[in-house]
Amino acid sequence: MRTLCLARHGEASGALTPAGREQARLLGQRLAGKRVDGVFHSPVQRAAETAALVSAALPDVPVTVSPLVGDYLPYAPTAAELAPEFAPVALAHVADFTTLQHETGPGLAERALAEFTAPVPRVDLLITHSQIVTWFVRAALGAPAARWLGVNAANAALTVIQYRQGWPPNLVVFNDQSHLPDSLRWTGFPAERTAAW
Ligand SMILES: O=C(O)[C@H](O)COP(=O)(O)O
């Protein structure tokens, strides 16, 4: 069985903020002592810094920088694939990605699924970006490609998906922030979705 742990980087403004650094440290503490065979992180600074802080709690676990978990656009939907009232918001978000992110994203997104969801006996931790966490979640649930949109990941939240041969992927936890104090939860998340939680 493959266990994939996914985490969005800590709160950042270019580099990690002090809060983001603390989130990353606490994520490391959460994972310390658990089996992790490899850490893979986005080349982007905020993810690399998060990976360094998390990895400090995971001695002897190899750390690899991987474009497969980088900051790319996994899939660009057409308006027809989106709910009518959501479409303008979603398409504006998609338009914010660069030409390079548009061009390289779909290929990277497919390769990422092939690389990290094969049901080999491993536990891997991916430190990545919101849209990549939600890309894996939508794929695990068999949702349409466009459905990475309309789902959000909080900074340093933990999502765990297990892959077993012949079984549907099992979304074990999503956006778990139990390792963070209230003051460090839900950063990077749309404010209108967090108030009640
Ligand atoms: O989806 C986005 O808005 C960004 O491209 C990446 O998200 P991040 O804040 O998780 O890096």
PDBQT file of the ligand as one rigid body, heavy atoms in Angstrom, charges set to zero:
ROOT
HETATM    1  O1  LIG A 201      -2.961  28.376  -6.699  1.00  0.00    +0.000 OA
HETATM    2  C1  LIG A 201      -2.327  29.428  -6.502  1.00  0.00    +0.000 C 
HETATM    3  O2  LIG A 201      -2.926  30.485  -6.260  1.00  0.00    +0.000 OA
HETATM    4  C2  LIG A 201      -0.837  29.497  -6.574  1.00  0.00    +0.000 C 
HETATM    5  O3  LIG A 201      -0.361  29.347  -7.844  1.00  0.00    +0.000 OA
HETATM    6  C3  LIG A 201      -0.085  28.546  -5.708  1.00  0.00    +0.000 C 
HETATM    7  O4  LIG A 201      -0.619  28.390  -4.500  1.00  0.00    +0.000 OA
HETATM    8  P1  LIG A 201       0.245  28.375  -3.170  1.00  0.00    +0.000 P 
HETATM    9  O5  LIG A 201      -0.129  29.638  -2.417  1.00  0.00    +0.000 OA
HETATM   10  O6  LIG A 201      -0.196  27.153  -2.448  1.00  0.00    +0.000 OA
HETATM   11  O7  LIG A 201       1.704  28.368  -3.509  1.00  0.00    +0.000 OA
ENDROOT
TORSDOF 0
